[in-house]
């Protein structure tokens, strides 16, 4: 079993959208163009360290006072794409989901009610002036939502093993796909699911993520990154993880009317991810 911590929880997966510079209006476009040329851009681990550092003060800082000026940068076919962190906005949105993640006493111990109430008021005031705001990054702890796998193909899977012990380089498992492909897969999956199963969490989640994708430039790139979950999966299981293929197989089985085949694919997924979620409550 992999080593996990019950104090600091970096076991999160990420769904990111990288938009081309052309998607940003000036002067933001110029800012990101200059930013992309910087040799000292922060990494994925830097974002995590900064977030965790805000939880150390007493009382903790659940949401940064200022919005992050940083972004992830990706170049594809000579085109620079940018994924702004928007850490403050994501922090506000994550606060609204905490009540579903922790029992009341635990939540109060992590973030006192007064701190949460003040953050919620700040968000309401800010949102009044930014009604169209949306994050470029979605986060899921202790799992990859099944609807995320609909967006990608097993052929787009990128896996790299960890470097030698002491190198500090963790394994990487991610998928990247053009926005047009992600949207097409969502539409096809929704047609199949609606004709084969009742409305439920998978359909609702797919609808919601599909609406989110529509907010971005059509020439964006979508990235599904296992992020810190690579530390919660044994190396052998990580190398053999083809969850996107299982999701695609299940949906195709439903389209063909093969309920047994769909059930087999779903069972593989549930068993794989149950073992990860069980680590959340492990000592």
N, C-alpha and C positions, 0 to 999 in steps of 0.2 A: 504494500500500500504506500502511495506517495506521502511525503511529509506535508502536512497542512497546518496552518495556524488558526486558532480560534480568536486571536486578538486582532491581527491585521488580515484583511480579506482582499487580496489582489486577484481573486479567482473570477475574473470577469472576461466575457467575450464582447466583441465590438462589431457593430455594423456601421461602416463609414461611407460617406459619399464625397468623392473628390470632384469638384467642379473645375472646368477650364477657366483660365483667367478672364476670358471673354464674358463669363456669366456675371462678373462683378462690376458694378458701376464705379466710375471714378468718384472720389480719389481712392477708394478701397482697392481697385484693380492695381493702381500704381504701387500701393503699399505692399500687396502680396507679390507683385513682380520683383520688387526690391528684396523682400523677405526671402523669396525662393533662391536668390543668389547668395544668401548668407551661408558661409561655411560652418557656422556654429549653431545650426538649428537644433532645438531640443528633440529628444527621441520619445518613443512611447513610454519608456521607463521614467523619463523625466516628468511626464505628465502625471503618472501614478504617484511618484514621490512627492510632488507638490500637493496633490490632493490629500495624501495621507498626513503630510506635515500640518495641514490646517486643522486636523483633528486633535493635535497634541496640546494646544493652549487650553487654559481653563478660564472661562467656558470655551468650548470648541468653536471653530469658525466653520459653520456648515456650508456657507456660500461665500466665495471670494468677494471682497469689497469692490474690486474692479474687474471688468471683463478681461479675459486673457487675450493678449495680442499675438498669440502663437497659432501655428497651424501645422498640419502634416502636408508634405509636398511630394508629389509623384509626377514623374515625366513619362509620358507614353506617346510613342510615335512622334517625338519632337514637340509635343504640346505639354505645357506645364499645367498640372491640376493641383488644386488646393483644397484641403479639408480643415477649415477653421475649428479650433478646439471649442470655443464658446463655453468655457468651463463654468462661468457664472450661471448662464441659462440652464445648462444641464444639471447644475447643483440644485437650483430651484425646483426643477422638474423631478429630480430624484427624491427630494424631500417629501413631495406629495405622494410618493409611492411607499415611503417607509412604513406607514401604518399597516400595510399589507404584508410587510416582511418580518416585523418583530412584534412580540407581545407588548402591551402598554408599559409595564414596569421596565422591561429591557430597553425600550425606546427612550423612556424618560431618563434612564441612566446614561445612555449614549449621548442624547441631545435633550437637555432640559426643555420643558414645555415653553418657557419664556423665550428661549433661543429660537425654537421652531416658529412660534407665533410672530416674532419680529421678522424672521426671514420670509414668512408667508405674506406679511403686510408689504414688505419691500418688493416682493415679486408682483403683487397686485398693482402697486404704483407704477412699476417699470412696464408691466404688460399693457397698461392703459396707453402708453406712448409707443409701444411696439407690438401691435396686435397681430402682425404677420410673422413674428419671429419663429424660427424653427431651428433645431440643432442639426448639424451635419453628422453627428455621431450618436448612435444608440448603444446602450450598455445593458448587458444581462449578466447577473451573477449566478455562478454555479450551474450554468446551462447555456446552450445555444438554442433559442426558440426554434421549434421545428419550421415555423413559417419563414425563417431566415434562409433555411436551406433550399427553399423553393426558388430563390433568386439566382442560384448559382448551379453550375454543372460540375460533375466529378472531373471532367476534362480540364477544368480551370483550377483544380486543387494544386496547391504548392506546399510541399512538406520538406523541412530541413531538420535533420537531427541536431541535437545539442553538440556543441564543441566539447573538447576534452575537459575533464574535471578541473575546476579552478579557472577556467577561461571566462566564466561569467556570462557566456552566451547560451541562452535557453533555446530549446527547439521552437520551430515556427510551423504553424499550420494555418493556412488562409486560402481564400478564394478571391479572385478579382474578375469582374465581368463588366462589359459595357452596359450603360443604363438602359439602352434599347432592348437588350437581351433580358435584363432583369424584369422590366415591365412586361415584356411578352410572356415570360414564364409565369408571372403572377396572373395575368389574364387567362392563360390556358389552364392553370391549376384551379382557378376559381370556377371556370366553366365545368370542369370535371367534378370538383368537390360538391358544387351545388346540385348537380344532377345525380350524385351518388350517395350523399350523406346529408343528415340534417344540419342546420346551422349550429355551429358550436365554436369552441375556442380557436380551433385551427382556421376556420373560415373567417371569423371575426378578426383574428390577428393578421391574417393575410390581407384582408380588406384595409386594415389600418396602416400596415406597412406599405401597401400599394398607394394609398393616398399620400403618404409621406414622400415616396419616390417621385410623385407627380410634381412636387414643389421645386424640383431641381432641373438644371439644364439638361437637355436630351443627350448631350455628348459627354455627360459625366461618367465617372467610373464608380462602381459599387464594390466595396471590399468587406468580406466577412472574415474576421480575424479571431482565432481562438484566444488570443491574448494570454492572460494569466491562467486560463484553464489548462494550458499545457503542463502546468505544475501539478495539476490534480489528476492527471491521467498517466498511468505507467507507460514507459516509452514504447513497449510493444503494442499496447492498445492504441496509443496515439498514431503510430505508424500504420496500423490497420484500420483506422477510423475513416470510413467512407460514408458518412451520414448523408451527404448530399445525394449520393447514388441510391441509398436506401429510400430517401424521400421521393426521388424521381421514379424509382421502381414501384413504390406503393401507389403513387398517383396514376402511373400508366396502367397498373393492374386494375384500379378502379375504372379507368376509362374503357378498359376492355371487358369490364363486368366480372373480373376475377377477384371476388371477395377474399378467397383463401390466400392468394398471392399478396394482396394488400395487407391482410392481417399479419402475414409472416414478416413483411418489411417493417410494419409498425412495431411488432414485438421486438425485433432486433434493436430498433431505435430506443424503445422504452427501457429495455434491459441495459443498454449501453449507458444511457444518461441517468438512470436511477442510481447506478453505482457512484456517479459523480455527485449528485445531489445529496446522497447519504453522507458524504464527507462533511457536509455543512454542519451537521450536529455531532460529528465525531469529536472525541476529546483528543 
